[in-house]
Amino acid sequence: MLKKERLHISDRMGAHICLPKKGKKVLWIHAVSVGEALSLQNLIKKMKQAHPDWIIYFSTLTNSGYEVAKKKLADIDELLYLPFDFKLIVRRFFSIIKPSLFVLTESEFWPNLMREAQRRAGGVVLINGRISSCSFNRYKYLKVFMRRILANIDYLLVQTDEDKRRMEQIGAEKERISVAGNLKAEINLKKLSEEEVLGLKKKLNIPERYKTIVAGSTRKREDILLIRAFSKALKKRRDIKLIIAPRHMDRVERIREYCEKVHLNTAKKTCLTSEVTWDVLILDTIGELSRIYAVADSAFIGGSLVPWGGQNLLEPAFYGKPIFFGPHMDNFAYLAEEFVRKGAAEIVRDEKDLINLLVFHDEKKRVNMGEKAEQTLHSLQGATGKTLQVIESMMNLTNS
């Protein structure tokens, strides 16, 4: 996970941790990266509104997660990098922070972190928990080890009934697991007016009446498949644009080079000026994708044409966009199935499907899909209230 990123060694050794104010309840929340950090915006905001005296420490594993948390999580008090998972280092973090409650998100099971949390925090809770099919297949062969790890968690709030079943099968006690829903469905984005969307399109040099596909968080090889299909789609329809947002910035130059190879006009968002025209715009910034979905006429979810498990599809749903993804949505299987079942999303399996997506066959159907996507998102909300209730209960217990 830390590969190719600056390690911030002194930070992960605990050299720069600020002491909390005496007499205050302290909460330490850990989220691995960008998606997890963004999913907690609404929860943390409501937490601070209800309990302004709580001190919130927030840690993240990745540099991108740290930067997004710094920009988006205004209500946290201290931002940290996750400590290296060595007993003495982790112990130092807990001895300084002294949290009343340690909160893990999704599926971050670091052995020493978990053990020291159980020993030194007032309580440990997993929120928005999930187990992908890939992780489940690994964990079930490590059941004895996983049972010991999960025993360090006092309560597990998971996203779906399937996640609950998987947690039980890898060793978590049934009585300590509850289904709360998906916090990512509680996204709190800025609604853009029609005038604001038109203004954003103008800034991005998207001509009026052009159709735009936003492909978010694309992976290696998948980006090439999309561009190849787009170059063929342009021969059938000229008034289309592709915005591609690679999951990792090291793909930006490779994407640009391939676009040139197939004779597509390409621009990078950071180099865009009013004079630049493009067929493909590469979003080479971090934390901006959710807003860019607002200009989409259709959204493609990356990590799904290749076996990466997909990405979050709820941001385009927030803006009422028709959603498309490949067959590999394992990490978001429940959401993918729900959106397809309700007519809000479709699966693309090959180049022919991609070209049909890119040339906008049946535009009336897409408008209907977008409306259903927004409706489906609303039907999935409610996890924030349930999660906050459990955290409040555990904070009271640890300080009674």
C-alpha positions in Angstrom: 0.0 0.0 0.0 2.9 2.4 0.8 4.8 1.4 -2.4 6.0 4.5 -4.4 4.8 6.9 -1.7 6.9 9.0 0.7 6.9 7.1 4.0 6.9 10.0 6.5 9.0 7.8 8.8 9.2 10.2 11.7 5.5 10.8 11.7 4.8 7.1 11.6 7.2 6.7 14.5 5.2 9.1 16.6 7.6 12.0 16.6 5.1 14.8 16.0 1.9 13.8 17.9 0.2 16.6 19.8 -1.0 15.9 23.3 -4.8 16.1 23.7 -6.3 18.6 26.1 -6.7 17.3 29.6 -10.2 16.4 30.7 -11.6 15.9 27.2 -13.0 12.7 25.6 -10.7 11.6 22.8 -11.6 9.6 19.8 -9.1 8.1 17.4 -10.5 7.3 13.9 -8.5 5.4 11.3 -9.2 5.3 7.6 -6.9 3.8 5.0 -7.1 6.3 2.0 -9.2 8.8 0.0 -12.5 6.9 -0.4 -12.6 5.9 3.3 -11.7 9.5 4.4 -14.4 11.0 2.2 -17.0 8.5 3.4 -16.6 9.9 6.9 -17.3 13.5 6.2 -20.9 13.5 7.2 -20.4 11.3 10.3 -17.6 13.5 11.7 -19.5 16.6 11.0 -22.6 15.3 12.9 -20.3 14.0 15.6 -18.8 17.4 16.2 -22.2 19.1 16.1 -23.5 16.8 18.8 -20.3 16.7 20.8 -18.1 19.8 20.2 -16.0 18.9 23.2 -14.8 15.6 21.8 -11.2 15.6 20.5 -10.9 13.7 17.2 -7.6 12.3 16.1 -7.7 11.0 12.5 -5.1 8.7 10.9 -4.7 7.5 7.4 -2.3 5.1 5.7 -1.7 6.8 2.3 -0.4 10.3 1.3 -3.4 10.9 -0.9 -5.7 10.0 2.0 -3.8 12.4 4.2 -4.1 15.2 1.7 -7.8 14.7 1.2 -8.5 14.5 4.9 -6.6 17.8 5.4 -8.8 19.5 2.8 -12.1 17.8 3.4 -12.3 16.9 7.1 -12.5 20.4 8.7 -13.9 19.1 12.0 -11.0 16.8 13.0 -8.6 18.1 15.6 -5.4 16.3 14.8 -4.3 14.5 11.6 -1.8 11.7 11.7 -0.2 9.0 9.5 -0.8 5.5 10.7 2.0 4.2 12.8 4.2 1.4 11.6 2.7 -1.9 12.9 5.4 -2.6 15.5 4.3 -3.0 19.1 6.5 -0.3 20.7 5.6 2.3 18.0 1.9 1.6 18.2 2.1 1.6 22.0 3.7 5.1 21.9 0.8 6.4 19.8 -1.8 5.1 22.3 0.1 6.3 25.4 0.1 9.8 24.0 -3.4 10.0 22.5 -5.1 7.9 25.2 -8.3 7.5 23.2 -11.6 6.7 24.9 -12.5 4.9 21.7 -10.5 3.6 18.7 -12.5 3.5 15.5 -11.5 1.4 12.5 -13.1 1.8 9.1 -13.9 -1.0 6.5 -11.3 -3.7 6.8 -8.0 -2.4 8.3 -6.8 -5.3 10.5 -3.3 -4.5 11.5 -2.4 -7.1 14.2 -0.3 -5.0 16.6 -2.5 -2.0 16.2 -5.6 -4.1 17.0 -4.0 -5.7 20.1 -2.7 -2.4 21.5 -6.1 -0.7 20.8 -7.8 -3.4 22.9 -5.3 -3.0 25.7 -5.0 0.8 25.8 -8.1 2.4 24.3 -11.4 2.5 26.2 -13.1 0.5 23.5 -12.6 -0.6 19.8 -15.3 -0.4 17.1 -15.3 -1.3 13.4 -17.5 1.0 11.3 -18.6 0.6 7.7 -17.1 -2.9 7.8 -16.8 -5.0 4.8 -15.1 -8.1 3.5 -14.6 -8.4 -0.2 -14.9 -11.9 -1.8 -11.2 -11.8 -2.5 -10.3 -11.0 1.1 -12.8 -13.5 2.4 -11.2 -16.3 0.3 -7.9 -15.4 2.0 -9.2 -14.9 5.5 -11.1 -18.2 5.7 -7.8 -20.1 5.4 -6.5 -18.0 8.3 -9.5 -18.4 10.6 -7.6 -19.1 13.8 -5.5 -16.0 13.2 -8.4 -13.8 12.2 -10.5 -14.9 15.2 -7.7 -13.6 17.5 -7.5 -10.4 15.5 -11.3 -9.8 15.5 -11.6 -10.6 19.2 -9.9 -7.3 19.8 -12.9 -5.4 18.4 -15.7 -4.8 20.8 -18.4 -4.2 18.2 -18.5 -4.5 14.4 -20.9 -2.4 12.3 -20.9 -3.8 8.7 -22.4 -2.7 5.5 -24.5 -5.7 4.4 -25.9 -9.0 5.5 -23.3 -10.7 3.3 -20.5 -8.8 5.2 -22.1 -10.0 8.5 -22.1 -13.6 7.3 -18.5 -13.4 6.1 -17.4 -11.8 9.4 -19.0 -14.6 11.3 -17.4 -17.3 9.1 -13.9 -15.9 9.7 -14.3 -15.8 13.4 -16.2 -12.8 14.7 -18.8 -13.5 17.3 -22.3 -13.1 15.9 -23.6 -11.1 19.0 -21.0 -8.4 18.3 -21.9 -7.7 14.7 -24.7 -5.5 13.4 -25.6 -4.3 9.9 -25.7 -0.5 9.7 -25.6 0.2 5.9 -22.9 1.9 3.9 -21.5 5.3 5.1 -20.4 6.0 1.6 -24.1 6.4 0.7 -24.1 9.4 3.1 -22.0 11.5 0.8 -22.2 15.2 1.3 -21.3 16.8 -2.0 -22.1 20.3 -3.2 -25.2 20.3 -5.4 -24.5 22.3 -8.5 -27.1 24.4 -10.2 -27.6 24.1 -14.0 -25.8 27.4 -14.3 -22.9 26.2 -12.2 -22.6 23.0 -14.3 -22.6 25.0 -17.5 -19.9 27.2 -16.0 -17.8 24.2 -15.1 -18.2 22.8 -18.6 -17.0 26.1 -20.0 -13.9 26.0 -17.8 -13.2 22.5 -19.0 -13.7 23.6 -22.7 -16.6 21.3 -23.3 -18.6 22.8 -26.2 -22.4 23.1 -25.9 -24.4 20.1 -26.9 -21.4 17.8 -26.6 -21.9 14.5 -24.7 -19.3 13.8 -22.0 -18.3 10.5 -20.4 -16.4 10.6 -17.2 -14.3 7.5 -16.4 -13.3 7.6 -12.8 -10.5 5.8 -11.0 -9.4 3.8 -14.0 -6.6 1.2 -13.6 -3.7 0.0 -15.7 -4.8 -1.6 -19.0 -8.4 -0.5 -18.4 -7.5 3.0 -19.4 -6.1 1.8 -22.7 -9.2 -0.3 -23.4 -11.4 2.8 -22.8 -9.3 5.0 -25.1 -9.1 2.5 -27.8 -12.9 2.1 -27.8 -13.3 5.9 -27.6 -11.1 6.4 -30.7 -13.5 4.0 -32.6 -16.6 5.7 -31.1 -15.4 9.1 -32.5 -15.7 7.7 -36.0 -19.4 7.1 -35.4 -20.1 10.3 -33.5 -17.9 13.4 -33.3 -19.8 15.4 -30.6 -18.4 13.3 -27.6 -15.7 13.9 -25.0 -13.9 11.6 -22.6 -12.6 12.7 -19.2 -10.4 10.0 -17.7 -9.3 10.1 -14.1 -6.6 7.5 -13.4 -6.6 5.9 -9.9 -2.8 6.5 -9.7 -1.0 9.6 -11.1 1.8 7.5 -12.6 -0.6 6.5 -15.4 -1.0 10.1 -16.6 1.9 10.1 -19.0 1.1 6.6 -20.3 -2.4 7.6 -21.0 -1.3 10.8 -22.8 1.2 8.8 -24.9 -1.4 6.2 -26.0 -3.9 9.0 -26.9 -1.2 10.5 -29.2 -0.6 7.1 -30.7 -4.2 6.8 -31.7 -4.4 10.4 -32.9 -6.6 11.8 -30.1 -6.2 15.4 -29.0 -5.3 15.2 -25.3 -5.0 17.7 -22.5 -4.2 17.4 -18.8 -6.4 19.2 -16.4 -3.5 21.0 -14.7 -2.4 22.4 -18.1 -5.8 23.4 -19.4 -6.2 26.9 -20.8 -9.1 28.4 -22.7 -7.3 27.9 -26.0 -6.9 24.2 -25.6 -9.2 21.8 -27.4 -9.3 18.1 -26.6 -10.9 14.8 -27.3 -9.6 13.2 -24.0 -9.0 15.2 -20.8 -6.8 13.5 -18.2 -7.8 14.5 -14.7 -4.3 14.7 -13.1 -5.5 16.1 -9.8 -6.5 14.5 -6.5 -9.8 15.0 -4.8 -11.6 16.6 -7.7 -13.3 13.7 -9.4 -16.5 13.9 -7.4 -17.1 17.5 -8.7 -16.2 16.5 -12.3 -18.9 13.8 -12.3 -21.4 16.8 -12.3 -20.5 17.5 -15.9 -20.9 13.9 -17.1 -23.7 12.7 -19.3 -22.7 9.2 -18.4 -20.2 7.8 -15.8 -17.9 4.8 -16.0 -16.6 3.3 -12.8 -13.0 2.3 -13.0 -11.3 -0.9 -11.7 -14.2 -2.9 -13.1 -13.1 -3.9 -16.6 -10.0 -5.5 -15.1 -10.1 -7.6 -11.9 -9.5 -4.9 -9.3 -12.9 -5.0 -7.7 -14.3 -1.7 -8.9 -14.6 1.7 -7.2 -17.3 3.7 -5.4 -20.3 4.4 -7.7 -22.2 6.7 -5.4 -20.6 10.0 -6.4 -22.1 10.0 -9.9 -25.4 8.7 -8.4 -25.4 11.8 -6.2 -25.5 13.9 -9.4 -28.1 11.7 -11.0 -25.9 10.2 -13.7 -26.4 6.9 -15.5 -23.7 4.5 -14.3 -21.8 1.9 -16.2 -19.1 -0.5 -15.0 -17.4 -3.7 -16.0 -18.0 -7.2 -14.6 -15.4 -6.9 -11.8 -17.2 -5.0 -9.0 -16.4 -7.4 -6.2 -15.5 -4.8 -3.7 -18.8 -3.1 -4.2 -20.8 -6.1 -5.1 -23.9 -5.3 -3.1 -24.1 -1.7 -4.4 -23.5 -2.8 -8.0 -26.2 -5.5 -7.8 -28.6 -3.0 -6.2 -28.1 -0.3 -8.9 -28.4 -2.8 -11.8 -31.5 -4.4 -10.2 -33.2 -0.9 -10.0 -32.3 0.0 -13.6 -29.8 2.7 -12.4 -26.6 1.0 -13.8 -25.5 -1.4 -16.6 -22.6 -3.7 -17.0 -20.3 -3.4 -20.0 -18.3 -6.5 -20.9 -16.4 -5.9 -24.1 -15.3 -3.4 -26.6 -18.7 -3.4 -28.4 -20.4 -2.5 -25.1 -17.9 0.2 -24.5 -18.5 1.7 -28.0 -22.2 1.7 -27.4 -21.7 3.4 -24.1 -19.5 6.1 -25.7 -21.7 6.9 -28.7 -24.8 7.4 -26.4 -27.3 5.0 -27.8 -30.8 5.6 -26.4 -30.3 8.9 -24.7 -33.8 8.9 -23.2 -33.0 5.6 -21.4 -29.9 7.3 -19.9 -31.9 10.1 -18.5 -34.2 7.6 -16.9 -31.1 5.7 -15.5 -29.8 8.8 -14.0 -33.0 9.6 -12.2 -33.1 6.0 -10.9 -29.4 6.3 -9.7 -30.3 9.3 -7.5 -33.4 7.5 -6.2 -31.4 4.4 -5.4 -28.7 6.4 -3.5 -31.4 8.0 -1.3 -32.9 4.6 -0.6 -29.5 3.4 0.8 -29.0 6.2 3.3 -29.3 6.0 7.0 -25.9 4.5 8.1 -24.6 7.7 9.7 -27.3 7.8 12.3 -26.9 4.2 13.3 -23.1 4.5 13.4 -23.2 7.7 15.5 -25.6 6.1 18.0 -23.2 3.2 18.6 -20.1 5.5 18.9 -22.0 7.7 21.4 -23.0 4.6 23.4 -19.5 3.3 23.5 -18.0 6.7 24.4 -20.4 6.9 27.3 -19.5 3.4 28.5 -15.8 4.0 28.4 -16.2 7.1 30.5 -18.8 6.0 33.0 
